[in-house]
Amino acid sequence: MEPPGNYNDQMAPPEEDIEVECLHCGQRYCAHEMRYERRPEYSRDVLWWCKNPLCNGAGFDWDIFDVRQLEL
């Protein structure tokens, strides 16, 4: 599924490619690796998910954070 053309989505990763960490699985990766998809087992909505398909972490600044924020 293609993400929306604009990044007004509050859960979308930032345009700047930064290192992020998912609070659910603890995995670190580049923000551009977040996946925009529907995962019916977790939600009926299309969301930005952790890159790990087995993780239910979703949304930048919700479950997935800039590692610089976590290290403060």
Predicted model as a PDB file, atoms N, CA, C, CB and O in Angstrom, pLDDT in the B-factor column:
MODEL        1                                                                  
ATOM      1  N   MET A   1       0.851  -1.181   0.000  1.00 60.00           N  
ATOM      2  CA  MET A   1       0.000   0.000   0.000  1.00 60.00           C  
ATOM      3  C   MET A   1       0.891   1.236   0.000  1.00 60.00           C  
ATOM      4  CB  MET A   1      -0.965   0.002   1.226  1.00 60.00           C  
ATOM      5  O   MET A   1       1.849   1.323   0.767  1.00 60.00           O  
ATOM      6  N   GLU A   2       0.569   2.175  -0.853  1.00 61.00           N  
ATOM      7  CA  GLU A   2       1.343   3.420  -0.949  1.00 61.00           C  
ATOM      8  C   GLU A   2       0.936   4.382   0.161  1.00 61.00           C  
ATOM      9  CB  GLU A   2       1.144   4.085  -2.333  1.00 61.00           C  
ATOM     10  O   GLU A   2      -0.256   4.570   0.404  1.00 61.00           O  
ATOM     11  N   PRO A   3       1.901   4.990   0.834  1.00 63.00           N  
ATOM     12  CA  PRO A   3       1.564   6.009   1.830  1.00 63.00           C  
ATOM     13  C   PRO A   3       0.990   7.240   1.159  1.00 63.00           C  
ATOM     14  CB  PRO A   3       2.795   6.387   2.662  1.00 63.00           C  
ATOM     15  O   PRO A   3       1.193   7.446  -0.038  1.00 63.00           O  
ATOM     16  N   PRO A   4       0.277   8.062   1.915  1.00 60.00           N  
ATOM     17  CA  PRO A   4      -0.282   9.282   1.343  1.00 60.00           C  
ATOM     18  C   PRO A   4       0.820  10.180   0.806  1.00 60.00           C  
ATOM     19  CB  PRO A   4      -1.112  10.031   2.384  1.00 60.00           C  
ATOM     20  O   PRO A   4       1.952  10.140   1.287  1.00 60.00           O  
ATOM     21  N   GLY A   5       0.487  10.989  -0.187  1.00 58.00           N  
ATOM     22  CA  GLY A   5       1.466  11.869  -0.817  1.00 58.00           C  
ATOM     23  C   GLY A   5       2.005  12.929   0.109  1.00 58.00           C  
ATOM     24  O   GLY A   5       3.124  13.402  -0.089  1.00 58.00           O  
ATOM     25  N   ASN A   6       1.246  13.317   1.113  1.00 54.00           N  
ATOM     26  CA  ASN A   6       1.745  14.316   2.057  1.00 54.00           C  
ATOM     27  C   ASN A   6       2.010  13.648   3.402  1.00 54.00           C  
ATOM     28  CB  ASN A   6       0.734  15.489   2.215  1.00 54.00           C  
ATOM     29  O   ASN A   6       1.499  12.562   3.678  1.00 54.00           O  
ATOM     30  N   TYR A   7       2.785  14.282   4.208  1.00 55.00           N  
ATOM     31  CA  TYR A   7       3.114  13.726   5.514  1.00 55.00           C  
ATOM     32  C   TYR A   7       2.379  14.458   6.630  1.00 55.00           C  
ATOM     33  CB  TYR A   7       4.619  13.788   5.751  1.00 55.00           C  
ATOM     34  O   TYR A   7       2.943  14.687   7.700  1.00 55.00           O  
ATOM     35  N   ASN A   8       1.118  14.828   6.384  1.00 67.00           N  
ATOM     36  CA  ASN A   8       0.317  15.448   7.431  1.00 67.00           C  
ATOM     37  C   ASN A   8      -0.213  14.411   8.414  1.00 67.00           C  
ATOM     38  CB  ASN A   8      -0.839  16.224   6.820  1.00 67.00           C  
ATOM     39  O   ASN A   8      -0.792  14.764   9.441  1.00 67.00           O  
ATOM     40  N   ASP A   9      -0.018  13.148   8.105  1.00 80.00           N  
ATOM     41  CA  ASP A   9      -0.418  12.058   8.985  1.00 80.00           C  
ATOM     42  C   ASP A   9       0.375  12.179  10.288  1.00 80.00           C  
ATOM     43  CB  ASP A   9      -0.183  10.663   8.304  1.00 80.00           C  
ATOM     44  O   ASP A   9       1.605  12.193  10.262  1.00 80.00           O  
ATOM     45  N   GLN A  10      -0.311  12.266  11.416  1.00 84.00           N  
ATOM     46  CA  GLN A  10       0.353  12.464  12.709  1.00 84.00           C  
ATOM     47  C   GLN A  10       1.226  11.288  13.127  1.00 84.00           C  
ATOM     48  CB  GLN A  10      -0.676  12.717  13.772  1.00 84.00           C  
ATOM     49  O   GLN A  10       2.104  11.452  13.974  1.00 84.00           O  
ATOM     50  N   MET A  11       1.010  10.121  12.562  1.00 89.00           N  
ATOM     51  CA  MET A  11       1.786   8.942  12.944  1.00 89.00           C  
ATOM     52  C   MET A  11       2.890   8.616  11.951  1.00 89.00           C  
ATOM     53  CB  MET A  11       0.874   7.754  13.088  1.00 89.00           C  
ATOM     54  O   MET A  11       3.628   7.648  12.137  1.00 89.00           O  
ATOM     55  N   ALA A  12       3.008   9.412  10.902  1.00 92.00           N  
ATOM     56  CA  ALA A  12       4.002   9.160   9.858  1.00 92.00           C  
ATOM     57  C   ALA A  12       5.416   9.425  10.361  1.00 92.00           C  
ATOM     58  CB  ALA A  12       3.716  10.023   8.632  1.00 92.00           C  
ATOM     59  O   ALA A  12       5.617  10.274  11.230  1.00 92.00           O  
ATOM     60  N   PRO A  13       6.387   8.712   9.824  1.00 93.00           N  
ATOM     61  CA  PRO A  13       7.781   8.991  10.189  1.00 93.00           C  
ATOM     62  C   PRO A  13       8.183  10.369   9.665  1.00 93.00           C  
ATOM     63  CB  PRO A  13       8.734   7.894   9.625  1.00 93.00           C  
ATOM     64  O   PRO A  13       7.579  10.871   8.717  1.00 93.00           O  
ATOM     65  N   PRO A  14       9.186  10.976  10.269  1.00 90.00           N  
ATOM     66  CA  PRO A  14       9.630  12.285   9.798  1.00 90.00           C  
ATOM     67  C   PRO A  14      10.270  12.181   8.419  1.00 90.00           C  
ATOM     68  CB  PRO A  14      10.616  12.904  10.791  1.00 90.00           C  
ATOM     69  O   PRO A  14      10.731  11.113   8.015  1.00 90.00           O  
ATOM     70  N   GLU A  15      10.292  13.293   7.709  1.00 87.00           N  
ATOM     71  CA  GLU A  15      10.934  13.301   6.391  1.00 87.00           C  
ATOM     72  C   GLU A  15      12.435  13.076   6.522  1.00 87.00           C  
ATOM     73  CB  GLU A  15      10.659  14.630   5.662  1.00 87.00           C  
ATOM     74  O   GLU A  15      13.046  12.449   5.656  1.00 87.00           O  
ATOM     75  N   GLU A  16      13.032  13.581   7.593  1.00 89.00           N  
ATOM     76  CA  GLU A  16      14.459  13.355   7.869  1.00 89.00           C  
ATOM     77  C   GLU A  16      14.625  11.894   8.282  1.00 89.00           C  
ATOM     78  CB  GLU A  16      14.999  14.333   8.995  1.00 89.00           C  
ATOM     79  O   GLU A  16      13.917  11.419   9.171  1.00 89.00           O  
ATOM     80  N   ASP A  17      15.549  11.181   7.648  1.00 91.00           N  
ATOM     81  CA  ASP A  17      15.742   9.775   7.995  1.00 91.00           C  
ATOM     82  C   ASP A  17      16.613   9.681   9.244  1.00 91.00           C  
ATOM     83  CB  ASP A  17      16.386   8.992   6.815  1.00 91.00           C  
ATOM     84  O   ASP A  17      17.813   9.951   9.208  1.00 91.00           O  
ATOM     85  N   ILE A  18      15.988   9.298  10.333  1.00 96.00           N  
ATOM     86  CA  ILE A  18      16.667   9.203  11.623  1.00 96.00           C  
ATOM     87  C   ILE A  18      16.584   7.771  12.134  1.00 96.00           C  
ATOM     88  CB  ILE A  18      16.048  10.188  12.651  1.00 96.00           C  
ATOM     89  O   ILE A  18      15.809   6.963  11.623  1.00 96.00           O  
ATOM     90  N   GLU A  19      17.378   7.470  13.134  1.00 97.00           N  
ATOM     91  CA  GLU A  19      17.296   6.162  13.775  1.00 97.00           C  
ATOM     92  C   GLU A  19      16.154   6.186  14.789  1.00 97.00           C  
ATOM     93  CB  GLU A  19      18.650   5.784  14.463  1.00 97.00           C  
ATOM     94  O   GLU A  19      16.040   7.117  15.586  1.00 97.00           O  
ATOM     95  N   VAL A  20      15.317   5.164  14.752  1.00 97.00           N  
ATOM     96  CA  VAL A  20      14.183   5.060  15.664  1.00 97.00           C  
ATOM     97  C   VAL A  20      14.251   3.739  16.420  1.00 97.00           C  
ATOM     98  CB  VAL A  20      12.845   5.181  14.897  1.00 97.00           C  
ATOM     99  O   VAL A  20      14.958   2.811  16.027  1.00 97.00           O  
ATOM    100  N   GLU A  21      13.500   3.681  17.507  1.00 97.00           N  
ATOM    101  CA  GLU A  21      13.386   2.448  18.290  1.00 97.00           C  
ATOM    102  C   GLU A  21      11.931   2.205  18.616  1.00 97.00           C  
ATOM    103  CB  GLU A  21      14.231   2.522  19.587  1.00 97.00           C  
ATOM    104  O   GLU A  21      11.208   3.120  19.010  1.00 97.00           O  
ATOM    105  N   CYS A  22      11.506   0.963  18.450  1.00 97.00           N  
ATOM    106  CA  CYS A  22      10.141   0.568  18.776  1.00 97.00           C  
ATOM    107  C   CYS A  22      10.085   0.164  20.248  1.00 97.00           C  
ATOM    108  CB  CYS A  22       9.657  -0.597  17.858  1.00 97.00           C  
ATOM    109  O   CYS A  22      10.879  -0.661  20.700  1.00 97.00           O  
ATOM    110  N   LEU A  23       9.152   0.745  20.988  1.00 96.00           N  
ATOM    111  CA  LEU A  23       9.024   0.423  22.403  1.00 96.00           C  
ATOM    112  C   LEU A  23       8.452  -0.972  22.636  1.00 96.00           C  
ATOM    113  CB  LEU A  23       8.155   1.448  23.084  1.00 96.00           C  
ATOM    114  O   LEU A  23       8.607  -1.526  23.724  1.00 96.00           O  
ATOM    115  N   HIS A  24       7.796  -1.544  21.634  1.00 97.00           N  
ATOM    116  CA  HIS A  24       7.201  -2.875  21.798  1.00 97.00           C  
ATOM    117  C   HIS A  24       8.222  -3.993  21.639  1.00 97.00           C  
ATOM    118  CB  HIS A  24       6.082  -3.070  20.799  1.00 97.00           C  
ATOM    119  O   HIS A  24       8.275  -4.909  22.460  1.00 97.00           O  
ATOM    120  N   CYS A  25       9.038  -3.921  20.579  1.00 97.00           N  
ATOM    121  CA  CYS A  25       9.984  -5.023  20.324  1.00 97.00           C  
ATOM    122  C   CYS A  25      11.437  -4.631  20.620  1.00 97.00           C  
ATOM    123  CB  CYS A  25       9.867  -5.483  18.870  1.00 97.00           C  
ATOM    124  O   CYS A  25      12.307  -5.499  20.682  1.00 97.00           O  
ATOM    125  N   GLY A  26      11.707  -3.328  20.803  1.00 96.00           N  
ATOM    126  CA  GLY A  26      13.056  -2.873  21.116  1.00 96.00           C  
ATOM    127  C   GLY A  26      13.985  -2.788  19.928  1.00 96.00           C  
ATOM    128  O   GLY A  26      15.166  -2.479  20.086  1.00 96.00           O  
ATOM    129  N   GLN A  27      13.473  -3.056  18.735  1.00 97.00           N  
ATOM    130  CA  GLN A  27      14.311  -3.027  17.544  1.00 97.00           C  
ATOM    131  C   GLN A  27      14.607  -1.589  17.136  1.00 97.00           C  
ATOM    132  CB  GLN A  27      13.637  -3.780  16.392  1.00 97.00           C  
ATOM    133  O   GLN A  27      13.744  -0.715  17.216  1.00 97.00           O  
ATOM    134  N   ARG A  28      15.853  -1.360  16.695  1.00 97.00           N  
ATOM    135  CA  ARG A  28      16.270  -0.060  16.169  1.00 97.00           C  
ATOM    136  C   ARG A  28      16.466  -0.169  14.664  1.00 97.00           C  
ATOM    137  CB  ARG A  28      17.574   0.431  16.860  1.00 97.00           C  
ATOM    138  O   ARG A  28      16.990  -1.164  14.162  1.00 97.00           O  
ATOM    139  N   TYR A  29      16.039   0.868  13.952  1.00 98.00           N  
ATOM    140  CA  TYR A  29      16.151   0.891  12.493  1.00 98.00           C  
ATOM    141  C   TYR A  29      15.956   2.319  12.003  1.00 98.00           C  
ATOM    142  CB  TYR A  29      15.113  -0.066  11.833  1.00 98.00           C  
ATOM    143  O   TYR A  29      15.663   3.214  12.795  1.00 98.00           O  
ATOM    144  N   CYS A  30      16.118   2.533  10.704  1.00 97.00           N  
ATOM    145  CA  CYS A  30      15.921   3.863  10.113  1.00 97.00           C  
ATOM    146  C   CYS A  30      14.429   4.131   9.958  1.00 97.00           C  
ATOM    147  CB  CYS A  30      16.644   3.979   8.736  1.00 97.00           C  
ATOM    148  O   CYS A  30      13.660   3.230   9.623  1.00 97.00           O  
ATOM    149  N   ALA A  31      14.031   5.365  10.201  1.00 96.00           N  
ATOM    150  CA  ALA A  31      12.614   5.725  10.165  1.00 96.00           C  
ATOM    151  C   ALA A  31      11.960   5.398   8.831  1.00 96.00           C  
ATOM    152  CB  ALA A  31      12.449   7.193  10.460  1.00 96.00           C  
ATOM    153  O   ALA A  31      10.774   5.070   8.795  1.00 96.00           O  
ATOM    154  N   HIS A  32      12.705   5.481   7.737  1.00 95.00           N  
ATOM    155  CA  HIS A  32      12.100   5.206   6.431  1.00 95.00           C  
ATOM    156  C   HIS A  32      11.709   3.729   6.265  1.00 95.00           C  
ATOM    157  CB  HIS A  32      13.064   5.609   5.321  1.00 95.00           C  
ATOM    158  O   HIS A  32      11.032   3.371   5.301  1.00 95.00           O  
ATOM    159  N   GLU A  33      12.137   2.876   7.205  1.00 96.00           N  
ATOM    160  CA  GLU A  33      11.785   1.457   7.142  1.00 96.00           C  
ATOM    161  C   GLU A  33      10.430   1.150   7.784  1.00 96.00           C  
ATOM    162  CB  GLU A  33      12.860   0.635   7.816  1.00 96.00           C  
ATOM    163  O   GLU A  33       9.949   0.020   7.699  1.00 96.00           O  
ATOM    164  N   MET A  34       9.812   2.147   8.426  1.00 96.00           N  
ATOM    165  CA  MET A  34       8.468   1.922   8.972  1.00 96.00           C  
ATOM    166  C   MET A  34       7.549   1.541   7.819  1.00 96.00           C  
ATOM    167  CB  MET A  34       7.930   3.196   9.727  1.00 96.00           C  
ATOM    168  O   MET A  34       7.749   1.984   6.688  1.00 96.00           O  
ATOM    169  N   ARG A  35       6.541   0.720   8.105  1.00 94.00           N  
ATOM    170  CA  ARG A  35       5.678   0.182   7.057  1.00 94.00           C  
ATOM    171  C   ARG A  35       4.280   0.796   7.147  1.00 94.00           C  
ATOM    172  CB  ARG A  35       5.597  -1.354   7.159  1.00 94.00           C  
ATOM    173  O   ARG A  35       3.677   0.838   8.219  1.00 94.00           O  
ATOM    174  N   TYR A  36       3.780   1.264   6.018  1.00 93.00           N  
ATOM    175  CA  TYR A  36       2.441   1.825   5.929  1.00 93.00           C  
ATOM    176  C   TYR A  36       1.526   0.733   5.398  1.00 93.00           C  
ATOM    177  CB  TYR A  36       2.404   3.102   5.015  1.00 93.00           C  
ATOM    178  O   TYR A  36       1.554   0.413   4.209  1.00 93.00           O  
ATOM    179  N   GLU A  37       0.709   0.158   6.289  1.00 92.00           N  
ATOM    180  CA  GLU A  37      -0.117  -0.971   5.880  1.00 92.00           C  
ATOM    181  C   GLU A  37      -1.272  -1.203   6.838  1.00 92.00           C  
ATOM    182  CB  GLU A  37       0.725  -2.223   5.777  1.00 92.00           C  
ATOM    183  O   GLU A  37      -1.337  -0.630   7.926  1.00 92.00           O  
ATOM    184  N   ARG A  38      -2.172  -2.056   6.402  1.00 90.00           N  
ATOM    185  CA  ARG A  38      -3.294  -2.490   7.236  1.00 90.00           C  
ATOM    186  C   ARG A  38      -2.923  -3.847   7.817  1.00 90.00           C  
ATOM    187  CB  ARG A  38      -4.644  -2.565   6.414  1.00 90.00           C  
ATOM    188  O   ARG A  38      -2.560  -4.771   7.090  1.00 90.00           O  
ATOM    189  N   ARG A  39      -3.018  -3.950   9.120  1.00 87.00           N  
ATOM    190  CA  ARG A  39      -2.784  -5.233   9.795  1.00 87.00           C  
ATOM    191  C   ARG A  39      -4.065  -5.580  10.539  1.00 87.00           C  
ATOM    192  CB  ARG A  39      -1.539  -5.169  10.781  1.00 87.00           C  
ATOM    193  O   ARG A  39      -4.236  -5.191  11.695  1.00 87.00           O  
ATOM    194  N   PRO A  40      -4.970  -6.309   9.886  1.00 85.00           N  
ATOM    195  CA  PRO A  40      -6.290  -6.573  10.456  1.00 85.00           C  
ATOM    196  C   PRO A  40      -6.258  -7.225  11.840  1.00 85.00           C  
ATOM    197  CB  PRO A  40      -7.062  -7.444   9.524  1.00 85.00           C  
ATOM    198  O   PRO A  40      -7.187  -7.052  12.629  1.00 85.00           O  
ATOM    199  N   GLU A  41      -5.207  -7.964  12.130  1.00 84.00           N  
ATOM    200  CA  GLU A  41      -5.136  -8.620  13.444  1.00 84.00           C  
ATOM    201  C   GLU A  41      -4.948  -7.619  14.584  1.00 84.00           C  
ATOM    202  CB  GLU A  41      -3.995  -9.630  13.460  1.00 84.00           C  
ATOM    203  O   GLU A  41      -5.208  -7.948  15.742  1.00 84.00           O  
ATOM    204  N   TYR A  42      -4.497  -6.392  14.268  1.00 78.00           N  
ATOM    205  CA  TYR A  42      -4.287  -5.363  15.286  1.00 78.00           C  
ATOM    206  C   TYR A  42      -5.235  -4.176  15.142  1.00 78.00           C  
ATOM    207  CB  TYR A  42      -2.864  -4.875  15.229  1.00 78.00           C  
ATOM    208  O   TYR A  42      -5.617  -3.569  16.143  1.00 78.00           O  
ATOM    209  N   SER A  43      -5.617  -3.840  13.920  1.00 76.00           N  
ATOM    210  CA  SER A  43      -6.403  -2.637  13.688  1.00 76.00           C  
ATOM    211  C   SER A  43      -7.094  -2.712  12.332  1.00 76.00           C  
ATOM    212  CB  SER A  43      -5.515  -1.385  13.770  1.00 76.00           C  
ATOM    213  O   SER A  43      -6.592  -3.333  11.395  1.00 76.00           O  
ATOM    214  N   ARG A  44      -8.254  -2.067  12.246  1.00 78.00           N  
ATOM    215  CA  ARG A  44      -8.933  -1.993  10.948  1.00 78.00           C  
ATOM    216  C   ARG A  44      -8.400  -0.840  10.121  1.00 78.00           C  
ATOM    217  CB  ARG A  44     -10.443  -1.846  11.136  1.00 78.00           C  
ATOM    218  O   ARG A  44      -8.716  -0.737   8.936  1.00 78.00           O  
ATOM    219  N   ASP A  45      -7.600   0.030  10.720  1.00 81.00           N  
ATOM    220  CA  ASP A  45      -7.086   1.205  10.043  1.00 81.00           C  
ATOM    221  C   ASP A  45      -5.738   0.927   9.377  1.00 81.00           C  
ATOM    222  CB  ASP A  45      -6.956   2.355  11.024  1.00 81.00           C  
ATOM    223  O   ASP A  45      -5.014   0.012   9.771  1.00 81.00           O  
ATOM    224  N   VAL A  46      -5.420   1.721   8.375  1.00 86.00           N  
ATOM    225  CA  VAL A  46      -4.096   1.694   7.767  1.00 86.00           C  
ATOM    226  C   VAL A  46      -3.221   2.609   8.627  1.00 86.00           C  
ATOM    227  CB  VAL A  46      -4.128   2.157   6.236  1.00 86.00           C  
ATOM    228  O   VAL A  46      -3.549   3.779   8.823  1.00 86.00           O  
ATOM    229  N   LEU A  47      -2.122   2.082   9.131  1.00 91.00           N  
ATOM    230  CA  LEU A  47      -1.255   2.830  10.039  1.00 91.00           C  
ATOM    231  C   LEU A  47       0.203   2.671   9.631  1.00 91.00           C  
ATOM    232  CB  LEU A  47      -1.458   2.364  11.491  1.00 91.00           C  
ATOM    233  O   LEU A  47       0.550   1.835   8.796  1.00 91.00           O  
ATOM    234  N   TRP A  48       1.034   3.486  10.236  1.00 94.00           N  
ATOM    235  CA  TRP A  48       2.492   3.338  10.119  1.00 94.00           C  
ATOM    236  C   TRP A  48       2.929   2.393  11.229  1.00 94.00           C  
ATOM    237  CB  TRP A  48       3.244   4.737  10.217  1.00 94.00           C  
ATOM    238  O   TRP A  48       2.772   2.685  12.414  1.00 94.00           O  
ATOM    239  N   TRP A  49       3.482   1.253  10.817  1.00 95.00           N  
ATOM    240  CA  TRP A  49       3.855   0.196  11.753  1.00 95.00           C  
ATOM    241  C   TRP A  49       5.370   0.044  11.857  1.00 95.00           C  
ATOM    242  CB  TRP A  49       3.229  -1.126  11.328  1.00 95.00           C  
ATOM    243  O   TRP A  49       6.128   0.488  10.995  1.00 95.00           O  
ATOM    244  N   CYS A  50       5.777  -0.601  12.947  1.00 96.00           N  
ATOM    245  CA  CYS A  50       7.152  -1.051  13.105  1.00 96.00           C  
ATOM    246  C   CYS A  50       7.509  -1.921  11.906  1.00 96.00           C  
ATOM    247  CB  CYS A  50       7.346  -1.831  14.447  1.00 96.00           C  
ATOM    248  O   CYS A  50       6.643  -2.589  11.341  1.00 96.00           O  
ATOM    249  N   LYS A  51       8.773  -1.913  11.519  1.00 97.00           N  
ATOM    250  CA  LYS A  51       9.182  -2.718  10.358  1.00 97.00           C  
ATOM    251  C   LYS A  51       9.092  -4.217  10.633  1.00 97.00           C  
ATOM    252  CB  LYS A  51      10.607  -2.359   9.949  1.00 97.00           C  
ATOM    253  O   LYS A  51       9.038  -5.009   9.692  1.00 97.00           O  
ATOM    254  N   ASN A  52       9.076  -4.619  11.890  1.00 96.00           N  
ATOM    255  CA  ASN A  52       8.970  -6.027  12.260  1.00 96.00           C  
ATOM    256  C   ASN A  52       7.518  -6.482  12.082  1.00 96.00           C  
ATOM    257  CB  ASN A  52       9.451  -6.257  13.730  1.00 96.00           C  
ATOM    258  O   ASN A  52       6.648  -6.012  12.816  1.00 96.00           O  
ATOM    259  N   PRO A  53       7.228  -7.372  11.144  1.00 91.00           N  
ATOM    260  CA  PRO A  53       5.843  -7.770  10.882  1.00 91.00           C  
ATOM    261  C   PRO A  53       5.168  -8.494  12.045  1.00 91.00           C  
ATOM    262  CB  PRO A  53       5.800  -8.647   9.676  1.00 91.00           C  
ATOM    263  O   PRO A  53       3.944  -8.629  12.059  1.00 91.00           O  
ATOM    264  N   LEU A  54       5.948  -8.962  13.022  1.00 92.00           N  
ATOM    265  CA  LEU A  54       5.369  -9.648  14.179  1.00 92.00           C  
ATOM    266  C   LEU A  54       5.117  -8.700  15.352  1.00 92.00           C  
ATOM    267  CB  LEU A  54       6.284 -10.776  14.622  1.00 92.00           C  
ATOM    268  O   LEU A  54       4.598  -9.121  16.387  1.00 92.00           O  
ATOM    269  N   CYS A  55       5.477  -7.436  15.200  1.00 95.00           N  
ATOM    270  CA  CYS A  55       5.347  -6.442  16.268  1.00 95.00           C  
ATOM    271  C   CYS A  55       4.095  -5.606  16.039  1.00 95.00           C  
ATOM    272  CB  CYS A  55       6.604  -5.532  16.337  1.00 95.00           C  
ATOM    273  O   CYS A  55       3.724  -5.329  14.898  1.00 95.00           O  
ATOM    274  N   ASN A  56       3.444  -5.205  17.135  1.00 92.00           N  
ATOM    275  CA  ASN A  56       2.268  -4.356  17.001  1.00 92.00           C  
ATOM    276  C   ASN A  56       2.547  -2.900  17.380  1.00 92.00           C  
ATOM    277  CB  ASN A  56       1.149  -4.899  17.856  1.00 92.00           C  
ATOM    278  O   ASN A  56       1.617  -2.146  17.666  1.00 92.00           O  
ATOM    279  N   GLY A  57       3.819  -2.504  17.382  1.00 95.00           N  
ATOM    280  CA  GLY A  57       4.170  -1.108  17.603  1.00 95.00           C  
ATOM    281  C   GLY A  57       3.772  -0.280  16.392  1.00 95.00           C  
ATOM    282  O   GLY A  57       4.070  -0.649  15.257  1.00 95.00           O  
ATOM    283  N   ALA A  58       3.096   0.841  16.634  1.00 94.00           N  
ATOM    284  CA  ALA A  58       2.600   1.655  15.518  1.00 94.00           C  
ATOM    285  C   ALA A  58       2.732   3.137  15.839  1.00 94.00           C  
ATOM    286  CB  ALA A  58       1.131   1.310  15.202  1.00 94.00           C  
ATOM    287  O   ALA A  58       2.506   3.571  16.968  1.00 94.00           O  
ATOM    288  N   GLY A  59       3.102   3.896  14.824  1.00 95.00           N  
ATOM    289  CA  GLY A  59       3.073   5.345  14.911  1.00 95.00           C  
ATOM    290  C   GLY A  59       4.346   5.970  15.449  1.00 95.00           C  
ATOM    291  O   GLY A  59       4.816   5.636  16.536  1.00 95.00           O  
ATOM    292  N   PHE A  60       4.897   6.892  14.657  1.00 95.00           N  
ATOM    293  CA  PHE A  60       6.052   7.653  15.103  1.00 95.00           C  
ATOM    294  C   PHE A  60       5.604   8.587  16.219  1.00 95.00           C  
ATOM    295  CB  PHE A  60       6.699   8.448  13.926  1.00 95.00           C  
ATOM    296  O   PHE A  60       4.585   9.266  16.094  1.00 95.00           O  
ATOM    297  N   ASP A  61       6.353   8.621  17.290  1.00 94.00           N  
ATOM    298  CA  ASP A  61       6.056   9.379  18.507  1.00 94.00           C  
ATOM    299  C   ASP A  61       4.874   8.814  19.288  1.00 94.00           C  
ATOM    300  CB  ASP A  61       5.782  10.818  18.155  1.00 94.00           C  
ATOM    301  O   ASP A  61       4.355   9.473  20.189  1.00 94.00           O  
ATOM    302  N   TRP A  62       4.444   7.597  18.948  1.00 95.00           N  
ATOM    303  CA  TRP A  62       3.427   6.877  19.729  1.00 95.00           C  
ATOM    304  C   TRP A  62       4.093   5.653  20.347  1.00 95.00           C  
ATOM    305  CB  TRP A  62       2.192   6.461  18.833  1.00 95.00           C  
ATOM    306  O   TRP A  62       4.242   5.568  21.566  1.00 95.00           O  
ATOM    307  N   ASP A  63       4.487   4.721  19.512  1.00 96.00           N  
ATOM    308  CA  ASP A  63       5.208   3.520  19.960  1.00 96.00           C  
ATOM    309  C   ASP A  63       6.637   3.489  19.433  1.00 96.00           C  
ATOM    310  CB  ASP A  63       4.468   2.261  19.513  1.00 96.00           C  
ATOM    311  O   ASP A  63       7.475   2.739  19.934  1.00 96.00           O  
ATOM    312  N   ILE A  64       6.907   4.300  18.431  1.00 97.00           N  
ATOM    313  CA  ILE A  64       8.209   4.309  17.765  1.00 97.00           C  
ATOM    314  C   ILE A  64       8.804   5.706  17.905  1.00 97.00           C  
ATOM    315  CB  ILE A  64       8.084   3.896  16.255  1.00 97.00           C  
ATOM    316  O   ILE A  64       8.208   6.688  17.462  1.00 97.00           O  
ATOM    317  N   PHE A  65       9.985   5.792  18.524  1.00 96.00           N  
ATOM    318  CA  PHE A  65      10.563   7.089  18.878  1.00 96.00           C  
ATOM    319  C   PHE A  65      11.953   7.286  18.301  1.00 96.00           C  
ATOM    320  CB  PHE A  65      10.615   7.239  20.375  1.00 96.00           C  
ATOM    321  O   PHE A  65      12.689   6.330  18.053  1.00 96.00           O  
ATOM    322  N   ASP A  66      12.290   8.537  18.097  1.00 96.00           N  
ATOM    323  CA  ASP A  66      13.644   8.960  17.747  1.00 96.00           C  
ATOM    324  C   ASP A  66      14.559   8.502  18.892  1.00 96.00           C  
ATOM    325  CB  ASP A  66      13.729  10.538  17.517  1.00 96.00           C  
ATOM    326  O   ASP A  66      14.300   8.831  20.050  1.00 96.00           O  
ATOM    327  N   VAL A  67      15.608   7.760  18.591  1.00 94.00           N  
ATOM    328  CA  VAL A  67      16.481   7.257  19.657  1.00 94.00           C  
ATOM    329  C   VAL A  67      17.130   8.397  20.444  1.00 94.00           C  
ATOM    330  CB  VAL A  67      17.564   6.353  19.066  1.00 94.00           C  
ATOM    331  O   VAL A  67      17.491   8.218  21.607  1.00 94.00           O  
ATOM    332  N   ARG A  68      17.278   9.557  19.824  1.00 90.00           N  
ATOM    333  CA  ARG A  68      17.860  10.700  20.546  1.00 90.00           C  
ATOM    334  C   ARG A  68      16.953  11.134  21.681  1.00 90.00           C  
ATOM    335  CB  ARG A  68      18.109  11.881  19.592  1.00 90.00           C  
ATOM    336  O   ARG A  68      17.451  11.611  22.700  1.00 90.00           O  
ATOM    337  N   GLN A  69      15.640  10.990  21.547  1.00 82.00           N  
ATOM    338  CA  GLN A  69      14.704  11.326  22.612  1.00 82.00           C  
ATOM    339  C   GLN A  69      14.791  10.311  23.746  1.00 82.00           C  
ATOM    340  CB  GLN A  69      13.274  11.393  22.066  1.00 82.00           C  
ATOM    341  O   GLN A  69      14.666  10.665  24.918  1.00 82.00           O  
ATOM    342  N   LEU A  70      15.002   9.061  23.392  1.00 76.00           N  
ATOM    343  CA  LEU A  70      15.052   7.997  24.407  1.00 76.00           C  
ATOM    344  C   LEU A  70      16.326   8.049  25.232  1.00 76.00           C  
ATOM    345  CB  LEU A  70      14.934   6.636  23.747  1.00 76.00           C  
ATOM    346  O   LEU A  70      16.355   7.573  26.367  1.00 76.00           O  
ATOM    347  N   GLU A  71      17.375   8.623  24.671  1.00 72.00           N  
ATOM    348  CA  GLU A  71      18.669   8.645  25.357  1.00 72.00           C  
ATOM    349  C   GLU A  71      18.851   9.863  26.262  1.00 72.00           C  
ATOM    350  CB  GLU A  71      19.780   8.609  24.342  1.00 72.00           C  
ATOM    351  O   GLU A  71      19.898  10.000  26.895  1.00 72.00           O  
ATOM    352  N   LEU A  72      17.865  10.740  26.338  1.00 64.00           N  
ATOM    353  CA  LEU A  72      17.988  11.929  27.207  1.00 64.00           C  
ATOM    354  C   LEU A  72      17.867  11.578  28.659  1.00 64.00           C  
ATOM    355  CB  LEU A  72      16.938  12.960  26.858  1.00 64.00           C  
ATOM    356  O   LEU A  72      17.947  12.457  29.516  1.00 64.00           O  
TER     357      LEU A  72                                                      
ENDMDL                                                                          
END                                                                             
